[in-house]
Amino acid sequence: MRIKIKAQTELPSFFPFNYQQVLQAVLYDFIRKSSSEYASFLHEKGYVKDGINKFFKFFTFSKLIFTPNIIEKKGFSKVRMIEFIFSTTLEKNFKHIILGIFSNHKIRLFLSGKNIVLNIVSVDVLEDPMFTDKEKFICISPIAVSTMKENEKGRRVPHYLDYMNPCERDHFIENVKKNLVNKYETLQNGAYKGEHRPFKFDFDLNYITRKNGRISKLIEFKNGIKIKAMEAPFTVEADPKLIKIGYECGWGEKNSAGFGCVNLLKA
């Protein structure tokens, strides 16, 4: 389930490159307008799977598309229109986002010390595709995948895996699969039965070549955290059930912070 949201600025506005945390807060605010209890549950707890130290919100959102798309040193200037995708696998998320949007009709962002007010001009519900066991996607927000690693002070901290590092590529792919399985088992409240099915994940080599191997993004997040994430078209061969979960609620981690949102590429 996904929607495309368009909104118009009341005045030409500047958007810094790092706006994801602020947009995430806006989405929680939409949900809160529909149900403060459910918004608190998502923010403070989320959906938990026994046996792993992770919880899921089961939604993601894309990067913003800006009109006009004028890029300056620190961000996008003279913006009059934004567009983005909100995607979820849960009917509850979908319902509360829709109700929250239509209870206000405005988006309010505080960016670079300024309040930006946008009027929502359209909310389109997009058709759900059918998935086979081999699909190609384009990233509309970057994919973050991590593992725990000991730092120089002996503390275990997240290390964001780099697909372009040959020593980390297999680990990156394996963690993408594990993440999808964990989401599936959390949703179904039971074991995944397709653990022996083939799983292949490959970023597009032609795209990587055109980009001279530069497909990673370093994104500044809250509390000074920097997240390395990958952004390139990719092909995946897997159980369609897992592919569907990746499409609806995000590939990799930190989906509810705007990572791992993709569009399906059809031949």
Buried (B, 14 or more C-beta within 10 A) or exposed (E): BBBBBBBBBEEEBBBEBBBBBBBBEBBBBBBBBBBEEBBEBBBEEBBEBEEEEBEBBBBBBBBBBBBEEEEEEEBBBBBBBBBBBBBBBBEBBBBBBBBBBEEEEEBEBEBBEEEBBBEBEEBEEEEEEEBEBEBBBBBBBBBBBBEEEEEEEEEEEBBBBBBBEEEBBEBBBBBBBEBBBBBBBBBEEEEBEBEEBEBEBBBBEEBBEEEEEEBBBEBEBEEEEEBBBBBBBBBBBBBBBBBBBBBBBBBBBBBBBBBBBBBEEEE
